[in-house]
Amino acid sequence: MRKRLITTTLASALIGAALVTPTQADVTIASWGGAYTMSQQKAYADTWTEGQANFVNYNGGLGEVRTQVESGNVTWDLIDVLPHEARVGCDEGLFEELPRDVFVPAADGTSMDDDIMVEVPNDCVVPQIFWSYVPFYQKGAFDGNPAGDPKTIADFFDVEKFPGKRGIHTWGNALVEMALMADGVAPEDVYSVLDTPEGMDRAFAKLDTIKDHAVFWSSGAKPLELVSSGEVSMSLAYNGRIGAAILSEGAPFVINWDGQVLEEEWLAMIKGTPNADEALKFLIHASAPEQQAGQAKWITYAPMRASGIEIIEAGEPWFNTGVDIMPLMPNAPAALSEKHLFADPGWWADNGDSISERFTAWSGQ
Amino acid sequence: MAASNASTSQPLLTADGTPLKTSLQRSMRRSKLRAAMLVLPPLVFLLTLFIFPIGNLLTRSTDDALINHQLPVTFAILDQWDRQQLPDERLFEAMFLDLTSLNRYLIKDNFASAVNPNDPAWKIQIPKKGPYRDAMIAIAPHWKDAKTWSPIYEIAITAAQATGTEREIKHQQKRAQFKICSLLTPLTNAACSKLYTALNQWDGVSEPDERLFKALYKDLASANKFLLGKSSTRMNYEKPGFKSLIKKSGRKLKKVNEPPYKEAMIKADKRWGDIGFWHALLAMQKPQTSGYYLNAVDRKWDENREVVMQPEERQVYVMLWWRTFLVSLIVTLGCLILAYPVSHLLATLPLKYSNLLMICVLMPFWTSLLVRIVAWMIMLQQQGVVNDTLVMLGLPDEHRLPMMYNFTGTIIVMIQILLPFMILPIYSVMKTIPPSYMRAAQNLGAPPSLAFLKVYMPQTLPGIGAGVILVFIVAIGYYITPELVGGKDGRLIGNMVAYHMQKSLNWGLAAAMGSILLAGILILYWIYDKIVGIDNMKLG
C-alpha cells in the first residue's frame, strides 16, 4: 500500500515536471483566436521550418503582459497587439527592442520599415495587418426604401432615410471619428476638430441621433448575427469578419467602404522571454512579404507591407477558395478611393480614457 | 474535586514512569502539531492567494511612488508656486531636469520629502558622449567607492557562474540584468545588460573606472526611457494630453543644453504654456494619493487642493455604482421570489419527484455559463423566440420588446444564473422543518397564511439569509454576463474594473474600485449581522 502511494506520488510529480518544463525552440504567440489565428497558423506557423509555433488566445490589452514582465515569469514570447498597445508596450518597456536590419526586404530591395504603408511607431514592432471598422448591411434589407440603398457613412447615421436599428460597438474607437465624418468633417480634419471641446460635443451630438436606434455589440461575431437575423438593418463590424462570412459562407452582405476607419495590428516580442532567438526568427519569417500576402489567403485582413499587396494583386484570385480578394481588402485602391481615415493611435493614447468614460456615460444615460 | 485531591497527594505516573501531566501534555502537543500541519496547506493557500493579493490591491490603490521618482525636484519646489499664473523659470528648470537628466538615480536623497532641491548635484550635466566618470562622481561621490557597486557586482558574478543547460544559463543571466536594474531604478522591467558585462570584467575591489561608469550611464539612460513612458501614462490620467506632450517634447528637449528652459520648453511644445498641465501636477505630488479613490467616485483634486467633481461628461462611476447596487438588489429579490416556492416544493414533494426537480435545478448550474448566456440571447433578442411568439400572438411587429443587450437583459440572465445559489441554502433549511409544525399550528386554529407567516417562514430565515448574502455578493462583482448581454445600459462596475486592468492599464483606479467594492461588501455584511445576526445564517 505504502509502496503504491510512493509510486503514484513519484509518477504525478514526474508528470507535473514534464508539464511545466517547456520544450525547446517552441515559440508561444498570444493572439485573438478564431479565424484570425487560424490564418496566422496557416500563413506563418505551418510554413515555418526552424521551429514550432504555438498560439494561445487572449482578450486584448497589456494587463497580462505587464504581470508576466514585472514578475519575471514570462510565458508568452510574442503578442499580436493593437496600435495603442504597440506604442504603450514599447514606451513602458514591456516589449523587446528589435534590430531593424534583420528583416526581409521587399523584392525591389526596399527595407521592411520603408515598405510598411504607415509610419513605424517604434523599434519594438513588426507589421501584421490592417483591419478596419466598416458599416455593412444585408443585400435586400433596403428594398422598397424610397432613398434606395445606403452608400455613405452619413447614411449610416440617418435613420430617417434608412430606417432600422444600427449595430455599434460598446467603446468609442472609430465611432467618434465616423460621427464627425458623417457630419461633414473632412477625414484629415477629424482629429483637429476632436481636439476642441466643441468638436467632441459635435461628435457625441451626432452619435445621439442614432442612440435610440442602437444595438450594442462587444464581440466580433455579434454584428454578423445582428444583421443576418434582421435585428438591425445596418451595423459596424470588423471588415475581416464580414469578408470571411462573404467568402466562406456566401453571406449576402454589402460593405460600404465610405467612412471606414483603418487600424493597425502589430507583432511584438515580450521583454525577458527565454526564447528570444527563436522568437526573432519567427518574426523575420512572419513579416516577410510572401507570408504577409499568404495570410490573406485565409482572411480578408490586408498586409501592411506594400509589397505584400502587390503579390496579392498579381496572384488573384488569391483566396484559398479561388475567388478574388482585393474587393474585400480595406486598403485596396478601390476602398481607399472612398472617404476613409487611418486611426491616430497617438491621439487615442492621450484621449482614450476620457473618451471611454464619456462613452460609457453617454450610452448609459 | 477528586483530581485536585490526587494532585495534592502524589503525581500520577504513566506506565513508563513519567508524570501523567507531562505525558498528556506531550501527546496533546503532538496532536496539536499534527492538526496544525493538516491546516497548513489551506492556510498557506489562503495567505498567498487571498490575503496577499488584497494587501497588494490596497497598496496599489494609493501608490503614487513612480511619478515621485520621475519628478523629484519639480515636486520639491511645487509648493512655492502661486498656482495663479504660469510657473517661472525655476519650476521649468526643475521640470526640464526631471525629464531629461539621470541624476535622480545617482543621488541618494531622491524621493519625496527627502529631496533637497537646492543640492547643486541636481544641475550637474553628464556629457552625453562622455567622459562619464567625473561628472557622475561629482553628482554623487559615493559612486567612487567600490562598496557602492558591490551589491550589483554580486548579482552579476553569481549569474555568470550559473550552471545548467545553455538555455538555463542564458535565462539566469537575463534575470540578473533585470535584477541589477531593479536595484538602481524603481523599475522591474528594465535590463541592465551593459552593466552586467562590465561588472563581470571588473575585479570587484579596485576603484571603478570609466568603463563601468559608461555602462551605468547607458543602462540608466535606457531604463529612464521606460520610467518616462510609465510616468507619462500616469500623468495622462490627471490630464489627457500629457502623454503626447511628454513624448513629443521629450525628443526635442534632448537638443536643449542651456537655460532659459521656460522658453525652450514652450518652444518645444506650446502646451507647456498651458497652466492646466501644471495644475494637474498638484494631484500627483505625494507618494501616497487618494486620487484613485476620488476618481472612482467621479471626483478629483483641483488646483486649490480641493475636492471637486470631474467635468460633467466624464462623470460615469457614481452612476455605475448605483446601477451595480440596484442590479444586485433586484437580482437578489428576484432570486428570492423565484427560489422560495421552488425550494418549498423541493423540500415537501415525495423523494421520487423532488429528485427529478433537484436535477432540473442543478442541471443549468452544471452547464457552462457561456452556453446559458447564449441560450438567453437566442430567447430574448428582438428577433428571438419570445418576441416571435408575441408577434404571432398579435404584438405589432414594430413593437418587439427590447429584452436583450440592455438593463432588462442583464437582470433576467443574472437571476437565472444565480438562482441555484438561492435555492440550495433555502432548500437545505426547509428540509429540516418537520411538516408537523404547520399541521400543529393549523390544528391550534391558525389559518394557513398565518401559520405560514408565524410558524414556517421564521424557521426558514437562516436559509434566506444565507441565500441573500450569497447572491448579493456574487452579483455585485459580476462581470462576464453584463459584458455580453449588458449592451448600452447594463454594464456594471465590474466591467470598468476589467477595462482598467486590461485595456487602460490604470491599475491604481482598478484597485481603488476593487477596494471600494470589498469595503461595500464588508459593510453590508456588518449591517446584515446587526439586523439578522450572522449566527442565524445556514448554508446547509
Interface residues (C-beta under 8 A of the other chain):
Chain A: Q24 N59 G60 G61 L62 G63 E64 R66 V69 E70 G72 V88 C90 D91 E92 G93 L94 K165 T170 M200 F204 K211 A214 V215 F216 W217 S218 S219 S229 G230 E231 K271 G272 P274 G346 W347 A349 D350 N351 G352 D353 S354 S356 E357 R358 T360 A361 W362 S363 G364 Q365
Chain B: R167 K170 H171 K174 R175 F178 L187 T188 N189 A190 A191 A223 K225 F226 L228 G229 K230 S232 T233 N236 Y237 P240 G241 F242 K243 S244 K247 E313 R314 Q315 V316 M319 L320 R323 Q381 Q382 Q383 Y405 E483 L484 G487 K488 D489 R491 M496 Y499 M501 Q502 K503 S504 L505 N506
